[in-house]
Amino acid sequence: MEHVVETEELAIDGGTPVRDETLAYGGQTIEEEDVEAVAETLRSDWLTTGPTVEAFEEEFADFVGTEEAVAVSNGTAALHAAMHAIGIGPGDEVIVPTLTFAATANSVVFEGGTPVFADVDPETLLLDPQSVKERITEDTKAVVGVDYVGQPCRYDALREISDAHDLVLLDDACHATGGTYKGKPVGSLADLNTFSFHPVKNMTTGEGGIVTTNNSEWADQMRRFRNHGITSTHHERAEKGSWYYEVANPGRNYRLTDFQCALGISQLQKLPGWVERRRETAHAYDEAFAPIEAVEPVTQRDDSICAYHLYVIQLELNQLRGDREQIFNALQAEGIGVNVHYIPVHYHPYYRDYFGTEEGLCPTAEAAYERIITLPVFPRMTDEDIEDVSEAVRKVVNVYEH
Ligand SMILES: *Cc1c(COP(=O)(O)O)cnc(C)c1O
């Protein structure tokens, strides 16, 4: 059958690209007051382990509604500190979704534990509670939900399973800062909740991370862990005029500096507005792609507010002549900074070699991996940027459709 719609020549075939300059898939927003907040802290007495760290922890804990927040040097350190606090060690299994950033699983390995990869729901690409159930053994100690793209996992179901088997429930909430589940803020949904403040995430401290919890024992343990395992901070010793300290067990140096925390406090004020803009962008994409049968955005449940760290589409490959790679390359040639989140973690050589993971372990995630593309979403994008992305997707899919 002849195409009714006229097709434009794709940039990859020598046509004119939708954009001259590539639009990145994500990026930070730094405003004058952010710069001021950092500068002010740089002029103060404390560059690290000072009062701004505590102030940021308090504000973040208030924001998510937990008793405690422990700031650390990045999101991976947050996961590692959480694994340490709950005592993961050799022989312990921790269930993680395979469709995540490798750090989720790596943090289990750091403490000598075994990550056990579970599959995801085909529509939301979130950890599938049924798959979690199937993975539970006598050695299972914890389950980690990953709020993929910014949509919270089904924590009611995960909580029920965790309680029934006496497991610790964690939320790797690195995508979901500013989201909610059934009216409750992300950060208060699991026993331990970890965040990243990398520039590409919903708010930034340059590098940075935080763990939120209502368990003060775990929080104390994480505060020691981030500071070499030392039982008092430099700040506390200065206040008491004492030089004495003890190492309870060897920790890390995972501290976040005061000037980074100053940036964190400043960014946190603006986070709700930025999440709102991310959601506007996502809804504009949803509308633009609704008529395009070969493009299926990741499904959103209506019990949650998705914080849209990412906007991911699944291609209906049976309606397209090309595969994901071809569509990806064509979009890139149009000036769109596309990405793929993620290669299933169980595919990585380390996990194949040391944990014997193989293709077939998580069929839904593996099939999704063949057809996902991440499109740009970040608050600084203009309405024209959003229109460019929508236009590029329309243009490319139009050429590749059967
Ligand atoms: C970004 C991210 C991390 C790691 O955070 P860093 O700050 O880069 O160490 C971990 N898990 C997920 C799901 C992430 O998106």
The ligand as an ORCA input file, in Angstrom:
! r2SCAN-3c Opt
* xyz 0 1
  C      21.814      7.409     39.140
  C      21.422      6.115     39.722
  C      22.205      5.460     40.688
  C      23.579      5.930     41.090
  O      23.693      7.233     41.491
  P      25.120      7.968     41.409
  O      24.876      9.246     42.137
  O      25.437      8.162     39.974
  O      26.104      7.095     42.100
  C      21.726      4.292     41.236
  N      20.551      3.773     40.854
  C      19.783      4.352     39.913
  C      18.489      3.719     39.540
  C      20.198      5.537     39.310
  O      19.449      6.090     38.358
*
